[in-house]
Each structure stands twice: as C-alpha cells, then as structure tokens.
Amino acid sequence: MKNIVSMNDLSNEEVYKLINRSLELKNGSDILKRDDLFVANLFFENSTRTKHSFEVAEQKMKLNLINFETTTSSINKGESLYDTCKTLEMIGCSILVIRHQEREYYKNLTNLNIPIVSGGDGSGEHPSQCLLDLMTIYERFNKIEGLKIAIVGDIKNSRVARSNFNILTRLGADVKFVSPDVFKDISLGEVVNFDTVINDIDICMLLRVQHERHDGEIVFDKDEYHINYGLTQERYRKLKDSAIVMHPAPVNRGVEIADSLVESDKSVIFEQMKNGMYMRQAILEKIIKDNNL
C-alpha cells in the first residue's frame, strides 16, 4: 500500500518526478480522470488552501467526492478515527485525504486497505505543502541543490518547517533557521541571526506563528516579533535581486511579513497557492497509479 503521509515515504527520484509532473500539469498536460473512484477529505483542523486545492484537484480529475463533515460525523459520538476511516473504506471510498491534530495519527490506521494522503498531522509533517514548495522553488531556480534557504519563525510548532528542512537538506540545499528562543527546535538544524544571512540567501521562507499550539503559555507581542523576526521593508531591500519570499499561509500581515510585501516582486506566496492545486493533482495521480486503483 502506497501512502503519502511523510516526506520519508518518497525517494529523491519520486520527489523530482512529482515536481516535473506538476509542472507539466501547470503547462497544460492532460490529467488522469477517474469517475469510478471515490475520495473523502477528512479535515479535523481548519484549512482553506489545503482542503480546497485538494477539492479542486479531485473535481478536475472527475473523482467522486464524499461529502464528509467532521462537525456532523460520528466522531462527535465517540467514534475513533480508525473506525471512521474503516467505515469509509467499507462503503466504497478509494482514497482518504486526512488532516488531524494528532501527530502521526496515521500510525493507528495501518489496517486500512485504501491509501492515505496526509494534509498535515499536528506539528509533525505536511508533505503536500512541502511538495508544492519544492515545485515553486524548482520552477524559479531550475534546481534545489546548492540553494541557500532561511526558514524563519515558529520552528518548534511547524509541520512545514520539519518536512521542508528534511527534504531540502536531502536534496542538497543549505538550510538554516531563524527563530526566537521560545520557538526554536535545535534538533532540526542550525539557528542563526536573520540579519547575518539576509544578504546571502536565495529563499526567505517565512512561517506563521502557531498561536493555537502555544496553549496560552507564551506572551506574544506582534510588533516586537515583526521588528526582530519579520520580513520588514529594510530586510527585503537587502535580499538578492534573484531571491524569492515564501510563506505557506495563512499570513499574519504585519507580523511575519510587512503587509506591503505580501505581493511584492520577490514574493511567490500566491504562486505557491496556485501551484498547490497542480501538485495535489500529481500526488493523487501517483496514488491512483501506485495502488493500481
């Protein structure tokens, strides 16, 4: 069974195949269409980009969407995630796309006989976001190896940081972190001062501050954060002409990035969103083919 729940599920060759396939789709290549397959999107955390880009991708592929709503499901009666997923399998669902607040939730779903695509697991990983980020980077630079990248923000609570650091490093990029002490995760990699690397990086990858994972324990001043760790106008001017600014969104304008820079010349934030639909088409296409659905 071939799931995509972690970047560790994919070899370097498979990553590049997904990047190239998503770019082909963006350039007008025909997508696989299967009107005999059913897919359910189970989103137990809020989502705009991930959920709806999967939905658009699925509909363009003519897949049948099961109208699953967590707020009206039997989860609210105490049903386990496994029993919910097994029920969907038994009634004919072919693929599950799941976002869940529990880290590595998929380890409890090993007895399913249908594939899972993760839309994010707590503060664990976010493979589809990572892959669309790689697509966006490769589209701009035509390479990943040798690029210098700063991942800036709430590293400790970010599934995007984890997925991106692991695969970017594996593909030969030089990745460093910028983060206040309270958001650091030194187990991942080197933490540096933003202003010492801003002139030299190819990619400034900003992260949202994950307030919902702080349990009210952190006193947070958004203006102070923006001055010390945000992409200000002054820092933006120091970026190389060829550099790009990324953010997985939603964006806290005036916190991680100055409002005026969200759609600036170096920003590819909205292009990332556009690329997300094509990458998720490529992911679903791969899942269908690898599982002989």
ChimeraX attribute file (.defattr): number of C-alpha atoms within 10 A of each C-alpha:
attribute: neighborCount
match mode: 1-to-1
recipient: residues
	/A:1	12
	/A:2	16
	/A:3	19
	/A:4	21
	/A:5	26
	/A:6	20
	/A:7	20
	/A:8	12
	/A:9	12
	/A:10	17
	/A:11	12
	/A:12	13
	/A:13	9
	/A:14	12
	/A:15	18
	/A:16	17
	/A:17	14
	/A:18	25
	/A:19	24
	/A:20	17
	/A:21	22
	/A:22	26
	/A:23	20
	/A:24	15
	/A:25	17
	/A:26	15
	/A:27	10
	/A:28	9
	/A:29	11
	/A:30	10
	/A:31	18
	/A:32	16
	/A:33	14
	/A:34	17
	/A:35	10
	/A:36	10
	/A:37	17
	/A:38	20
	/A:39	22
	/A:40	23
	/A:41	23
	/A:42	22
	/A:43	21
	/A:44	17
	/A:45	16
	/A:46	11
	/A:47	12
	/A:48	9
	/A:49	18
	/A:50	21
	/A:51	18
	/A:52	14
	/A:53	20
	/A:54	23
	/A:55	20
	/A:56	15
	/A:57	22
	/A:58	23
	/A:59	16
	/A:60	15
	/A:61	19
	/A:62	17
	/A:63	22
	/A:64	17
	/A:65	16
	/A:66	14
	/A:67	10
	/A:68	14
	/A:69	14
	/A:70	14
	/A:71	10
	/A:72	9
	/A:73	12
	/A:74	14
	/A:75	15
	/A:76	10
	/A:77	8
	/A:78	8
	/A:79	11
	/A:80	13
	/A:81	17
	/A:82	16
	/A:83	14
	/A:84	14
	/A:85	20
	/A:86	17
	/A:87	13
	/A:88	20
	/A:89	20
	/A:90	12
	/A:91	9
	/A:92	12
	/A:93	20
	/A:94	22
	/A:95	26
	/A:96	22
	/A:97	20
	/A:98	22
	/A:99	25
	/A:100	20
	/A:101	16
	/A:102	14
	/A:103	15
	/A:104	18
	/A:105	19
	/A:106	21
	/A:107	9
	/A:108	11
	/A:109	16
	/A:110	12
	/A:111	9
	/A:112	17
	/A:113	13
	/A:114	22
	/A:115	23
	/A:116	22
	/A:117	24
	/A:118	25
	/A:119	26
	/A:120	29
	/A:121	23
	/A:122	19
	/A:123	21
	/A:124	22
	/A:125	24
	/A:126	27
	/A:127	28
	/A:128	26
	/A:129	25
	/A:130	26
	/A:131	25
	/A:132	25
	/A:133	27
	/A:134	24
	/A:135	26
	/A:136	25
	/A:137	21
	/A:138	17
	/A:139	15
	/A:140	14
	/A:141	14
	/A:142	10
	/A:143	14
	/A:144	20
	/A:145	15
	/A:146	14
	/A:147	18
	/A:148	19
	/A:149	24
	/A:150	23
	/A:151	24
	/A:152	27
	/A:153	25
	/A:154	25
	/A:155	29
	/A:156	22
	/A:157	23
	/A:158	22
	/A:159	22
	/A:160	24
	/A:161	26
	/A:162	21
	/A:163	21
	/A:164	23
	/A:165	23
	/A:166	16
	/A:167	21
	/A:168	20
	/A:169	18
	/A:170	14
	/A:171	17
	/A:172	14
	/A:173	17
	/A:174	18
	/A:175	21
	/A:176	21
	/A:177	25
	/A:178	24
	/A:179	23
	/A:180	17
	/A:181	12
	/A:182	10
	/A:183	18
	/A:184	19
	/A:185	18
	/A:186	12
	/A:187	7
	/A:188	15
	/A:189	14
	/A:190	12
	/A:191	20
	/A:192	15
	/A:193	15
	/A:194	21
	/A:195	13
	/A:196	8
	/A:197	17
	/A:198	21
	/A:199	16
	/A:200	15
	/A:201	20
	/A:202	22
	/A:203	23
	/A:204	24
	/A:205	22
	/A:206	26
	/A:207	26
	/A:208	22
	/A:209	24
	/A:210	15
	/A:211	13
	/A:212	8
	/A:213	14
	/A:214	12
	/A:215	7
	/A:216	9
	/A:217	8
	/A:218	10
	/A:219	7
	/A:220	11
	/A:221	9
	/A:222	16
	/A:223	13
	/A:224	11
	/A:225	17
	/A:226	17
	/A:227	16
	/A:228	17
	/A:229	23
	/A:230	26
	/A:231	26
	/A:232	19
	/A:233	13
	/A:234	8
	/A:235	15
	/A:236	22
	/A:237	12
	/A:238	15
	/A:239	20
	/A:240	15
	/A:241	12
	/A:242	11
	/A:243	23
	/A:244	24
	/A:245	22
	/A:246	23
	/A:247	24
	/A:248	21
	/A:249	15
	/A:250	13
	/A:251	17
	/A:252	15
	/A:253	15
	/A:254	19
	/A:255	22
	/A:256	27
	/A:257	24
	/A:258	17
	/A:259	16
	/A:260	11
	/A:261	17
	/A:262	22
	/A:263	13
	/A:264	13
	/A:265	11
	/A:266	19
	/A:267	18
	/A:268	20
	/A:269	23
	/A:270	15
	/A:271	14
	/A:272	22
	/A:273	20
	/A:274	16
	/A:275	24
	/A:276	27
	/A:277	26
	/A:278	27
	/A:279	31
	/A:280	25
	/A:281	27
	/A:282	24
	/A:283	22
	/A:284	23
	/A:285	20
	/A:286	20
	/A:287	20
	/A:288	18
	/A:289	11
	/A:290	13
	/A:291	13
	/A:292	8
	/A:293	13
